[in-house]
Every structure is written in C-alpha cells, then in structure tokens.
C-alpha cells in the first residue's frame, strides 16, 4: 500500500524531465532548430505533470483502500445483521434477502 504514492518514482520522473529538458533544449539550440524546438519543454511538462498525476492517483487509491477496509465492511456486516434478523413477509423479500446475501 502506497499511502504517499511512490516518492522515489516521482523524484525519478522529475529528474528525467529536468535532465531531458536541459539536454534536448541544448541540442536544439546547438543544431539551430533544424528538427524544431520544444522537445525539451514537452519532456519536462510530460514528466512533471504525469509524475504528479500518477502520485496523486496512487495516494487517492490508497485512501480508498483504507476507507474500504475500515467503513465499508462494517456497513456490510451491519446490513447483513439487519436482513438476517428479520423474517420475510412475502416472496419478493425472500429474493431481496438472497440477493443481499450473495452481494455481501
């Protein structure tokens, strides 16, 4: 579980973005722009934005797992206790009881 995302991967992507920004931009300037400009900036933005979004996604995924482990299972247990403690009045309720039992 990565509560803080993956900091080493994030730092690695930042480092890659900055390194490629410097080297690609330098190469573009030295070549006089024969192949165009902007590859360094593109790499910088792609690695920093992509790395940040990936880290935020992992953080929220971890928080969702924590919330699921703590609250959702308790709710399911309580719901099951409520549905099993009551006897059905008609066939429709029997089907609902079976459905709730299968889903939990």
Beta strands, then each sheet from edge to edge (+ up, - down):
end
